[in-house]
Protein backbone atom coordinates (compact mmCIF):
# COMPACT_ATOMS: atom_id res chain seq x y z
CA UNK A 1 0.00 0.00 0.00
CA UNK A 2 1.35 3.39 -0.93
CA UNK A 3 1.67 6.48 1.26
CA UNK A 4 -1.44 8.29 2.42
CA UNK A 5 -0.69 11.29 0.19
CA UNK A 6 -1.44 9.21 -2.90
CA UNK A 7 -4.65 7.72 -1.57
CA UNK A 8 -7.75 8.51 -3.60
CA UNK A 9 -10.15 7.62 -0.81
CA UNK A 10 -8.18 9.64 1.76
CA UNK A 11 -9.13 13.11 0.52
CA UNK A 12 -12.63 14.31 -0.35
CA UNK A 13 -11.30 16.49 -3.20
CA UNK A 14 -10.13 13.43 -5.12
CA UNK A 15 -13.38 11.64 -5.64
CA UNK A 16 -13.01 9.05 -8.40
CA UNK A 17 -14.84 10.27 -11.48
CA UNK A 18 -15.15 8.98 -15.00
CA UNK A 19 -11.86 8.13 -16.64
CA UNK A 20 -11.89 11.36 -18.63
CA UNK A 21 -8.74 13.42 -18.38
CA UNK A 22 -8.50 17.19 -18.31
CA UNK A 23 -8.32 18.77 -21.72
CA UNK A 24 -8.04 22.18 -23.33
CA UNK A 25 -11.01 24.18 -24.59
CA UNK A 26 -11.00 24.19 -28.41
CA UNK A 27 -12.20 27.80 -28.74
CA UNK A 28 -9.38 30.09 -29.81
CA UNK A 29 -8.69 32.67 -27.14
CA UNK A 30 -9.96 30.54 -24.24
CA UNK A 31 -7.85 27.37 -24.33
CA UNK A 32 -8.32 26.70 -20.59
CA UNK A 33 -7.98 23.26 -19.06
CA UNK A 34 -11.25 21.72 -17.88
CA UNK A 35 -12.67 18.35 -16.85
CA UNK A 36 -15.30 17.42 -19.46
CA UNK A 37 -18.76 16.27 -18.47
CA UNK A 38 -19.02 14.12 -21.61
CA UNK A 39 -16.27 12.27 -23.50
CA UNK A 40 -16.92 14.27 -26.68
CA UNK A 41 -17.26 17.75 -25.20
CA UNK A 42 -15.03 20.34 -26.86
CA UNK A 43 -15.62 23.49 -24.83
CA UNK A 44 -15.13 24.35 -21.17
CA UNK A 45 -18.26 26.41 -20.51
CA UNK A 46 -21.61 27.49 -21.89
CA UNK A 47 -20.10 30.85 -22.93
CA UNK A 48 -17.49 29.07 -25.07
CA UNK A 49 -20.18 26.86 -26.62
CA UNK A 50 -22.21 29.97 -27.48
CA UNK A 51 -19.17 31.68 -29.02
CA UNK A 52 -18.46 28.56 -31.10
CA UNK A 53 -22.11 28.51 -32.21
CA UNK A 54 -21.80 32.16 -33.37
CA UNK A 55 -18.60 31.28 -35.24
CA UNK A 56 -20.30 28.32 -36.98
CA UNK A 57 -23.24 30.52 -37.99
CA UNK A 58 -20.86 33.08 -39.46
CA UNK A 59 -19.00 30.37 -41.43
CA UNK A 60 -22.30 28.93 -42.67
CA UNK A 61 -23.53 32.33 -43.84
CA UNK A 62 -20.23 32.94 -45.66
CA UNK A 63 -20.50 29.67 -47.55
CA UNK A 64 -24.20 30.34 -48.30
CA UNK A 65 -23.44 33.82 -49.62
CA UNK A 66 -20.78 32.36 -51.93
CA UNK A 67 -23.43 30.36 -53.81
CA UNK A 68 -25.49 31.87 -56.64
CA UNK A 69 -28.76 31.68 -54.69
CA UNK A 70 -27.06 33.29 -51.69
CA UNK A 71 -25.80 36.17 -53.83
CA UNK A 72 -29.31 36.77 -55.15
CA UNK A 73 -30.74 36.83 -51.63
CA UNK A 74 -27.98 39.19 -50.44
CA UNK A 75 -28.65 41.60 -53.33
CA UNK A 76 -32.35 41.67 -52.43
CA UNK A 77 -31.46 42.27 -48.79
CA UNK A 78 -29.21 45.20 -49.70
CA UNK A 79 -31.92 46.62 -51.94
CA UNK A 80 -34.44 46.52 -49.07
CA UNK A 81 -31.89 48.20 -46.79
CA UNK A 82 -31.28 51.01 -49.28
CA UNK A 83 -35.05 51.60 -49.50
CA UNK A 84 -35.24 52.01 -45.72
CA UNK A 85 -32.59 54.78 -45.65
CA UNK A 86 -34.43 58.10 -45.50
CA UNK A 87 -33.87 60.17 -48.64
CA UNK A 88 -31.83 63.29 -48.01
CA UNK A 89 -32.93 66.43 -49.78
CA UNK A 90 -29.85 67.92 -51.40
CA UNK A 91 -31.25 71.48 -51.47
CA UNK A 92 -31.49 71.64 -47.66
CA UNK A 93 -28.27 69.76 -46.85
CA UNK A 94 -24.98 71.63 -46.35
CA UNK A 95 -21.86 70.66 -48.31
CA UNK A 96 -20.39 68.65 -45.40
CA UNK A 97 -23.42 66.33 -45.37
CA UNK A 98 -23.14 65.81 -49.14
CA UNK A 99 -19.50 64.74 -48.72
CA UNK A 100 -20.51 62.40 -45.87
CA UNK A 101 -23.25 60.89 -48.05
CA UNK A 102 -20.74 60.36 -50.87
CA UNK A 103 -18.41 58.65 -48.39
CA UNK A 104 -21.24 56.36 -47.20
CA UNK A 105 -22.15 55.49 -50.78
CA UNK A 106 -18.52 54.55 -51.47
CA UNK A 107 -18.44 52.24 -48.41
CA UNK A 108 -21.66 50.42 -49.24
CA UNK A 109 -21.50 47.17 -51.19
CA UNK A 110 -18.32 45.41 -52.23
CA UNK A 111 -15.07 46.36 -50.58
CA UNK A 112 -12.17 47.28 -52.83
CA UNK A 113 -9.76 44.43 -53.48
CA UNK A 114 -6.62 44.72 -51.36
CA UNK A 115 -5.02 41.51 -52.59
CA UNK A 116 -3.98 40.54 -56.11
CA UNK A 117 -6.57 38.80 -58.25
CA UNK A 118 -4.63 35.54 -58.53
CA UNK A 119 -4.81 35.07 -54.73
CA UNK A 120 -7.85 34.39 -52.59
CA UNK A 121 -8.64 34.95 -48.91
CA UNK A 122 -9.92 32.28 -46.54
CA UNK A 123 -11.06 32.13 -42.94
CA UNK A 124 -9.40 29.74 -40.51
CA UNK A 125 -11.50 26.63 -39.75
CA UNK A 126 -10.75 26.49 -36.02
CA UNK A 127 -13.80 27.50 -33.96
CA UNK A 128 -13.44 31.02 -32.64
CA UNK A 129 -10.60 31.96 -34.99
CA UNK A 130 -11.54 34.88 -37.23
CA UNK A 131 -8.11 35.18 -38.84
CA UNK A 132 -8.02 35.48 -42.62
CA UNK A 133 -5.11 34.22 -44.66
CA UNK A 134 -4.07 34.32 -48.30
CA UNK A 135 -3.85 31.21 -50.48
CA UNK A 136 -2.52 31.01 -54.02
CA UNK A 137 -5.61 29.45 -55.58
CA UNK A 138 -9.09 28.44 -54.56
CA UNK A 139 -8.04 24.79 -54.91
CA UNK A 140 -5.30 25.06 -52.26
CA UNK A 141 -5.59 22.62 -49.35
CA UNK A 142 -4.65 25.07 -46.58
CA UNK A 143 -7.51 25.38 -44.06
CA UNK A 144 -5.86 27.01 -41.04
CA UNK A 145 -4.10 30.30 -40.37
CA UNK A 146 -1.32 28.72 -38.27
CA UNK A 147 0.03 25.37 -37.13
CA UNK A 148 -1.38 26.01 -33.62
CA UNK A 149 -4.93 26.13 -34.98
CA UNK A 150 -4.30 23.05 -37.11
CA UNK A 151 -2.90 20.96 -34.23
CA UNK A 152 -5.65 22.06 -31.82
CA UNK A 153 -8.41 20.88 -34.15
CA UNK A 154 -6.47 17.77 -35.18
CA UNK A 155 -6.07 16.72 -31.53
CA UNK A 156 -9.82 17.04 -30.95
CA UNK A 157 -10.75 15.14 -34.11
CA UNK A 158 -8.24 12.36 -33.35
CA UNK A 159 -9.56 12.02 -29.79
CA UNK A 160 -13.16 11.80 -31.05
CA UNK A 161 -12.15 9.21 -33.67
CA UNK A 162 -10.47 7.09 -30.96
CA UNK A 163 -13.62 7.35 -28.85
CA UNK A 164 -15.84 6.21 -31.74
CA UNK A 165 -13.43 3.38 -32.60
CA UNK A 166 -13.49 2.12 -29.01
CA UNK A 167 -17.29 2.31 -28.94
CA UNK A 168 -17.52 0.27 -32.15
CA UNK A 169 -15.17 -2.43 -30.86
CA UNK A 170 -17.37 -3.01 -27.86
CA UNK A 171 -15.39 -1.32 -25.09
CA UNK A 172 -18.56 0.15 -23.69
CA UNK A 173 -19.09 0.50 -20.02
CA UNK A 174 -21.23 -2.38 -18.84
CA UNK A 175 -24.76 -1.49 -17.89
CA UNK A 176 -26.21 -2.85 -14.73
CA UNK A 177 -29.04 -5.22 -15.28
CA UNK A 178 -32.18 -4.06 -13.60
CA UNK A 179 -33.16 -6.28 -10.77
CA UNK A 180 -36.65 -7.60 -10.61
CA UNK A 181 -38.57 -7.12 -7.38
CA UNK A 182 -38.04 -9.84 -4.79
CA UNK A 183 -40.22 -12.86 -5.26
CA UNK A 184 -40.73 -12.34 -9.02
CA UNK A 185 -38.94 -14.92 -11.20
CA UNK A 186 -36.83 -13.69 -14.11
N, C-alpha and C positions, 0 to 999 in steps of 0.2 A: 504494500500500500504506500502510495506516495505521501509527501508532506501535505499538511492541512491547507497550505496556500494554493495548492492546485486542485483542491476538492471542489466539485461542481455543487454538491449538495450542501457544502459548508456555508456558502454565502447566498443570501436571498437575491442578490443582484444577478447571479449567474444561474438563472433558471433555464434548464434545458429546453430549447425551442426546436423548431424544425431545422433540418440540416441545411439551411440556406445561409450562405456567408454574406458578409457585408459587401456591398458593391457601390460603384459610383453612379450618380444620377447622369443620365444620357444628355440632358438638356445643356447646351453650350452656355456657359456663364455661371451655372450652378455647380455641377460636378462635385457635390458633397457625397460623403460616404453615408450610407443608410442601410438598415436591415429591412429587406423587402418583406411585404406581407404575403406575396404570391411569388412562386418561382419565376414567372415571366414578367414581373413588374420592371419597368424601365426608369421610372421617375420617383424621386424621394418624397414628394408632397403633392397635394391637390393643386397648389399654385403652379408647380412645374408641369403637371399634366395639362392644366388649362393653357399655359404658354405653348406647350407642344401642339395642342389642338389648334390654337391660333396660327401657328406656323404651318401646320398641315393644310388649313383652310387657305392660307395665302398661296402655298404651292399649288393647290388644286385650282385656284382661280387663275393663276398664271398659265397653267397648262390648258385650261379651258379657253382663256382669251387668245391663246396661240392658234386655236382651230378656226376654221372659216366661220362656223356658226357663232362662235364666241366673239369674233370680230364684228359680226353683224349686230349682235346684241349690244356690244360695247358702243358702237356708233349710235344706235338708237338711244342708249342711256345718255350719252353726251349731248345728243340733240335735245332730249327732254330737259337736261340740266341747263342748256343755253336758253331754252324758252322760259325757264323760271327766273333767270337773271332779269331784274327790272331794267327796262330800256332807259338809257340816259339821254336826256335832251341836250344836244350839243350847243344850242343857242344859249342855254342858261348855265352851262358848265364852264368854269375858268380853264385856262390853258393847262394848268398843272393836272387837273382831273383828266383832261384829254390824253396827256402823256401817260398817266397811270393806267388809263383804259387801254392804250396801245401796248403798254407793258404786259397787262393781263392777257390781252389777246395773243401776244407772242408766246406766253407761257402755257397757254391752253393747248391740249392735244399732244402730238408727238414731241418728245424731247429731241434736241439736235444730237446727231451722232457724235460721240466723243472718241470712238474707237474706229480703226480702219474697217472698211467693208468686208475684207476677207477674214476678219475675226468675228467671233460671237461671244456674248456674255452669258454666263450661267450662274445660277444660285447654288450654293452648297447644299447637299442633301442630308446634312446632319440636323436633327431637330433643334430649333432655336438658333441656328447659325444663319444670319442674313447676309453673309459675305458674298460678294459677286466676284467672279474671276473670269479671265479671258482664255478662250480656247481657240485653236487655229481653225477648226471647222466644226460644223454642227454634228459631224459623225465621230468626233473625238470621244474617247472613253472616260475622260476625267470627270468625276462626279463630286469631288470635294475640294475645298479651298486650301486645305493643308493636310499633312500626314496625321496630325493630331485628331482631326475630325474623322478621317478615314479609319484610323485604328480604334477610335471610340465606338463607332457604329459597327465595325467588324467584330469587336469583342462581344457586343450585345447579340449580334446575329449568330455568331458561333455558339455562344452560351445557349441561346434558344434552340438552335439546331441540335445540340447535345441533349437538351431536355426532351425534345420531341423524339429523338432516337432512343433514348432510354425508355420513354413511355411506350414506344412501339415494341421494344424487345420484351416487355413484360416486367420491368423493374418498378412496378407500381407499388405503392404502399398497400399493404393488405388491409382490407376492410374487415371490421368485426362483424361476425354473423349475429344477426339479431336473435336474442334468446326468446323462446316462446315462454308464456307464463307457466309457472309450476303446475304440474298435473296434466298438461296438454301434451300428447305425443307429437313428435315431429313428423 
